[in-house]
Every structure is written in structure tokens, then in C-alpha cells.
Amino acid sequence: MSRTTGQTAVDGGFHVLPTRAVPPVELPAPAEHLAAQAAELLGWRGIMLPPMTLLGRKVIVVAELLTAEHAERVCLGAPPVTDRTTVSTWVWPEMAGRVPPTAVRIVGVLAVSRHWRSALTSVVPFARFTNAAVVVPSTVAGADDFLLNCLMRARQYGVAVATAEERDGVELAMPARAEQPAMDLQESMIRWMHEMVYEQLLATVPA
């Protein structure tokens, strides 16, 4: 194990004393595996996508393909559009009836991290329009900082909290809110994220 050094004064001088380094907190299993267990625990039904970056944050999305809308887009020759500028025009009044339908439903967004602050930072922006959850190692769950700050903030934003146990299990530390928040598909940013998820879903499970 690596060691750090400390100093102590002896007879006006300093001696360097070795001190034991604190081992870093690690996840007990791959992030995707833990996310899948958390989604099942939370009752999220859909397809779990590989980690992706949305709004500059690395998250894992669970989504559902809307088969009728997807079939319509296939017939129209309208694949996912991920250019944000283009999608921003879809909510203009003059574009009504001229844009393809939304072909996915975002069931929830997860962040898996060794640190609860990083995990919450990743998912809080999504919590206002969909289910959101974090998974952190159980070794941090007993700390006062976690009990006093993490759970309080997660409750404030409506984020579920799960802990990854040493033996590859996931337990719920804070349940999800009772109802999924309303989603405004007329907001250009939300519509763009659906297109990003649509593209990733088709790449993951070709339909």
C-alpha cells in the first residue's frame, strides 16, 4: 500500500514519519452492472443504454421505444436528428405538423459514481422532467456527510439513492418520488435530448 509522509518537530528539527494512506473508494462492480440492478430495484421498465454524455454529463439512460411513432418515422424516412440547432426550430409555431414525432420515452436517468456529489451533479438537471437516481458505494453511506447532505439534497430534487454493496448487490437508501414529473416536449432542449436517446437506442438495439 502506498504511504504518505508527515512531519514532526524533534529538538528544533523535523523528522519525516510515514503515515498510512487512505485507500480510494471504489465501486464493487462495473457501472453498467450496478445501474441495471438499480433500475430493476426502482421498477424502471425499458432498455438500458450504454453510458452517454448529455448536457455535458456522463449518465446512463433507460428508455422505451415508441413503436408506432418509430414506424411512422421509418415510413417518413426521418432518422434521429441530433443537431441541436435544427431541433431547436421544431418548437417554432410555423413548424407545427411538419416535424417527426418523438419516438422514445425517457424512463429514467442514472449516475453511478464513487462520490455522491459527482453523482448528484450529473443527474439533478434531468430530475425536473424524468426519473433520476444515483448509485454510490455502500462504504460512503455511513458517513455523516452522506446522511446529512446527500440524502437531504437528493430528497430536495426528487432523486432516488441506491448503494452498491461489497458483494455486488444494490440496496435502496432513498426511494424515488411517487410520480414522474411532467415532460414538456415543446421545450427544445428536452426534444433534442429525446433525439440523442433515440439515436443511441437504435444503435444499441436496431429496430
Disulfide bonds with the S-S distance in Angstrom:
none
